[in-house]
């Protein structure tokens, strides 16, 4: 239940004063306010801590109220919500699974009218309050099942957005679209009666080929990463679309963006592999998810070390959507020799197409974590286990 007492000046002052304090110790002291429990205060403190990094525009607005932690964890970040909003626009739009309302808020900026739907009344009340605090006056909040609301409306929407819940009735995580709630593949025809365009947000671990099999009319698949961590897959469906979908990858770093888009006309090629040269490249997480390695090598003028290693190399420095390294040394994987070489070394370790884990390698060679050195344990084109000692550099 929404308790607006949380916004009273003395309460907000108390929350700010304790934002950086030890929360369990604060909870033990109990609430200093008669009209608020310490649990309600703790939820706001937790929410502000998440919002400061995840959606700073909400954090800066003193009128925002935060729901329980689970809803915060499942919500989009401000970066990814703004990206989604850059793709959709029109007169009318609807979010069938509104949640905290981050996506609805940013999407609504590109529509004259926007409807937010949420099954959980308490969460819908929080979202309605927050939309008012953010002056998002074109959003209409509807409490109930988004599919039923869609079925009973007279609107023909320019866009329908849906982010199916990825937990089953036992609270266990699920990934296939047919196991999520609502079941989009099962209800796709119903949705397409009300729109020609759908955006579906899915789990980042959903297999792309599986998603394509589950759905129809898939026009584009956007793989969105933030700070080299894939956060979500976006499926854009257009009614009647029959060509192969185009995969688009985006990685949002702190001070720049990395974009790489599939060329649908590029056919499968006979790829050659190369021994390590002067520079080493590691694709960002969004590209790793996409599997667009052949096109990546062609466009960046780099060559893979091995079919399954997913590391690239070149003689001259290239602009590359990922991390770039200069190779300092190359070693055969001979543990007895490497123990002497790695004595007292501090380095960042990664494995690509290698039989041992990073944890085991650290223990085996007593390599401390951190420092300026980067070590890749991998396999070359001759099926030989090798070790690449590198230093990180900026791509041109």
Secondary structure in CASP SS format (residue, H / E / C, confidence):
PFRMAT SS
TARGET T0000
AUTHOR 0000-0000-0000
METHOD secondary structure of the structure
MODEL  1
X C 1.00
X C 1.00
X C 1.00
X H 1.00
X H 1.00
X H 1.00
X H 1.00
X C 1.00
X H 1.00
X H 1.00
X H 1.00
X H 1.00
X H 1.00
X H 1.00
X H 1.00
X H 1.00
X H 1.00
X C 1.00
X C 1.00
X C 1.00
X C 1.00
X C 1.00
X H 1.00
X H 1.00
X H 1.00
X H 1.00
X H 1.00
X H 1.00
X H 1.00
X C 1.00
X C 1.00
X C 1.00
X C 1.00
X C 1.00
X C 1.00
X C 1.00
X C 1.00
X H 1.00
X H 1.00
X H 1.00
X H 1.00
X H 1.00
X H 1.00
X H 1.00
X H 1.00
X H 1.00
X H 1.00
X H 1.00
X H 1.00
X H 1.00
X H 1.00
X H 1.00
X H 1.00
X H 1.00
X C 1.00
X H 1.00
X H 1.00
X H 1.00
X H 1.00
X H 1.00
X C 1.00
X C 1.00
X C 1.00
X C 1.00
X C 1.00
X C 1.00
X C 1.00
X C 1.00
X H 1.00
X H 1.00
X H 1.00
X H 1.00
X H 1.00
X H 1.00
X C 1.00
X C 1.00
X C 1.00
X H 1.00
X H 1.00
X H 1.00
X H 1.00
X H 1.00
X H 1.00
X H 1.00
X H 1.00
X H 1.00
X H 1.00
X C 1.00
X C 1.00
X E 1.00
X E 1.00
X E 1.00
X E 1.00
X E 1.00
X E 1.00
X C 1.00
X C 1.00
X C 1.00
X C 1.00
X C 1.00
X C 1.00
X H 1.00
X H 1.00
X H 1.00
X H 1.00
X H 1.00
X H 1.00
X H 1.00
X C 1.00
X C 1.00
X E 1.00
X E 1.00
X E 1.00
X E 1.00
X E 1.00
X E 1.00
X E 1.00
X E 1.00
X C 1.00
X C 1.00
X H 1.00
X H 1.00
X H 1.00
X H 1.00
X H 1.00
X H 1.00
X H 1.00
X H 1.00
X H 1.00
X H 1.00
X H 1.00
X H 1.00
X H 1.00
X C 1.00
X C 1.00
X C 1.00
X C 1.00
X C 1.00
X E 1.00
X E 1.00
X E 1.00
X E 1.00
X E 1.00
X C 1.00
X C 1.00
X H 1.00
X H 1.00
X H 1.00
X H 1.00
X H 1.00
X H 1.00
X H 1.00
X C 1.00
X C 1.00
X C 1.00
X C 1.00
X E 1.00
X C 1.00
X E 1.00
X E 1.00
X E 1.00
X E 1.00
X C 1.00
X C 1.00
X E 1.00
X C 1.00
X E 1.00
X C 1.00
X C 1.00
X C 1.00
X C 1.00
X C 1.00
X E 1.00
X C 1.00
X C 1.00
X C 1.00
X H 1.00
X H 1.00
X H 1.00
X C 1.00
X E 1.00
X C 1.00
X C 1.00
X H 1.00
X H 1.00
X H 1.00
X H 1.00
X H 1.00
X H 1.00
X H 1.00
X H 1.00
X H 1.00
X C 1.00
X C 1.00
X E 1.00
X C 1.00
X E 1.00
X E 1.00
X E 1.00
X E 1.00
X E 1.00
X E 1.00
X C 1.00
X C 1.00
X C 1.00
X C 1.00
X C 1.00
X H 1.00
X H 1.00
X H 1.00
X H 1.00
X H 1.00
X H 1.00
X H 1.00
X C 1.00
X C 1.00
X C 1.00
X E 1.00
X E 1.00
X E 1.00
X E 1.00
X E 1.00
X E 1.00
X E 1.00
X E 1.00
X E 1.00
X C 1.00
X C 1.00
X E 1.00
X E 1.00
X E 1.00
X E 1.00
X E 1.00
X E 1.00
X E 1.00
X E 1.00
X E 1.00
X E 1.00
X C 1.00
X C 1.00
X C 1.00
X C 1.00
X C 1.00
X C 1.00
X C 1.00
X E 1.00
X E 1.00
X E 1.00
X E 1.00
X E 1.00
X E 1.00
X E 1.00
X C 1.00
X C 1.00
X C 1.00
X C 1.00
X E 1.00
X E 1.00
X E 1.00
X E 1.00
X E 1.00
X C 1.00
X C 1.00
X C 1.00
X C 1.00
X C 1.00
X C 1.00
X C 1.00
X C 1.00
X C 1.00
X C 1.00
X C 1.00
X E 1.00
X C 1.00
X C 1.00
X C 1.00
X C 1.00
X C 1.00
X E 1.00
X E 1.00
X E 1.00
X E 1.00
X E 1.00
X C 1.00
X H 1.00
X H 1.00
X H 1.00
X H 1.00
X H 1.00
X H 1.00
X C 1.00
X C 1.00
X H 1.00
X H 1.00
X H 1.00
X H 1.00
X H 1.00
X H 1.00
X H 1.00
X H 1.00
X C 1.00
X C 1.00
X E 1.00
X E 1.00
X C 1.00
X C 1.00
X C 1.00
X C 1.00
X C 1.00
X C 1.00
X E 1.00
X E 1.00
X E 1.00
X E 1.00
X C 1.00
X C 1.00
X C 1.00
X C 1.00
X C 1.00
X C 1.00
X C 1.00
X E 1.00
X E 1.00
X E 1.00
X E 1.00
X E 1.00
X E 1.00
X E 1.00
X E 1.00
X E 1.00
X E 1.00
X E 1.00
X C 1.00
X C 1.00
X H 1.00
X H 1.00
X H 1.00
X H 1.00
X H 1.00
X H 1.00
X H 1.00
X C 1.00
X C 1.00
X C 1.00
X C 1.00
X E 1.00
X E 1.00
X E 1.00
X E 1.00
X E 1.00
X E 1.00
X E 1.00
X C 1.00
X C 1.00
X C 1.00
X C 1.00
X C 1.00
X H 1.00
X H 1.00
X H 1.00
X H 1.00
X H 1.00
X H 1.00
X H 1.00
X H 1.00
X C 1.00
X C 1.00
X E 1.00
X E 1.00
X C 1.00
X C 1.00
X C 1.00
X E 1.00
X E 1.00
X E 1.00
X E 1.00
X E 1.00
X E 1.00
X E 1.00
X C 1.00
X C 1.00
X C 1.00
X C 1.00
X C 1.00
X E 1.00
X E 1.00
X E 1.00
X E 1.00
X E 1.00
X E 1.00
X E 1.00
X E 1.00
X E 1.00
X C 1.00
X C 1.00
X C 1.00
END
